Amino acid sequence: MLWNSEVREILGEKIVKSVKIEDKTERTLKEMPVDGVFIAIGYVPNNEIAKNLGLELDAEGYVKVDLTTMRTSVPGIYAAGDITGGLKQIVVAVG
């Protein structure tokens, strides 16, 4: 983990070779060799449609589903993927 850091640039021709990382505390920039980059845009669920449909949400805002059938609290509406919580795609991708 690199705390207080931000990727400023992804470097490489056809494949990723390195990234430039800014240390937000020290205000320094360094280049780090890497084999790949996974982009994550956040962990707050985009659940406006689910709210508008009246779907039951958990405490974190994810749609509650029956894990066997992926049925939501509203008959005829199903949900799958990151909106249902659980393992995030980054975990699956890294695995």
C-alpha atoms as one frame of an Amber mdcrd trajectory, in Angstrom:
protein
   0.000   0.000   0.000   1.173   3.464  -0.802  -0.760   5.815   1.438  -1.371
   9.451   0.475  -0.328   8.680  -3.088  -1.859   9.147  -6.521  -1.003   7.599
  -9.888  -0.218  10.537 -12.172   0.812   8.687 -15.344   0.813   5.146 -16.785
   3.899   4.518 -18.936   4.622   1.983 -21.687   4.185   1.471 -25.414   1.959
  -1.541 -26.079   2.080  -2.852 -22.509   2.350  -1.141 -19.141   5.951  -0.803
 -17.960   5.711   1.641 -15.055   3.655   4.311 -13.332   4.510   7.764 -12.044
   3.256   8.171  -8.492   2.870  11.423  -6.606   3.364  11.331  -2.842   0.728
  13.835  -1.725   2.382  14.389   1.677   5.966  14.877   0.478   4.872  16.415
  -2.851   7.333  14.229  -4.723   6.989  12.225  -7.936   8.619   8.834  -8.477
   8.479   6.192 -11.174   7.696   2.609 -10.165   8.055  -0.423 -12.460   4.824
  -2.481 -12.667   3.429  -5.381 -14.688  -0.140  -4.073 -14.789  -2.603  -1.491
 -13.533  -6.118  -2.034 -12.189  -8.408   0.999 -12.268 -11.005   1.398  -9.502
 -13.321   4.394  -9.588 -14.803   3.991  -6.157 -16.760   1.843  -3.776 -19.900
   3.913  -3.341 -22.663   2.066  -5.199 -24.408   3.950  -8.007 -27.852   2.938
  -6.786 -30.212   5.727  -7.899 -32.163   3.423 -10.215 -32.495   0.836  -7.431
 -33.771   3.513  -5.042 -36.267   4.790  -7.631 -37.554   1.236  -8.156 -37.995
   0.774  -4.409 -35.489  -2.069  -4.109 -34.342  -3.005  -0.618 -30.751  -1.864
   0.028 -28.284  -2.915   2.713 -26.619  -0.506   5.169 -23.890   0.344   2.616
 -26.362   1.046  -0.210 -25.985  -2.220  -2.144 -29.053  -4.010  -3.531 -30.116
  -6.944  -1.364 -30.600 -10.141  -3.391 -31.308 -13.807  -2.858 -27.831 -15.195
  -3.576 -29.230 -18.304  -5.271 -31.539 -16.612  -7.775 -30.338 -12.963  -7.619
 -33.962 -11.835  -7.031 -34.414  -8.444  -5.381 -37.179  -7.403  -3.004 -39.361
  -6.409  -5.975 -40.871  -9.337  -7.945 -39.536  -9.589 -11.504 -36.422  -7.458
 -10.830 -33.029  -9.120 -10.558 -29.607  -7.661  -9.780 -26.052  -8.923 -10.298
 -22.499  -7.637 -10.173 -20.943  -4.931  -8.033 -24.304  -3.317  -7.178 -25.041
  -6.361  -4.994 -21.934  -5.903  -2.817 -19.714  -8.822  -1.866 -16.403  -9.237
  -3.649 -15.530  -6.262  -5.810 -14.281  -6.751  -9.363 -10.778  -5.614  -8.385
 -10.512  -8.578  -6.006 -11.695 -10.939  -8.724  -9.336  -9.390 -11.289  -6.292
  -9.622  -9.016  -7.196 -13.204  -8.030
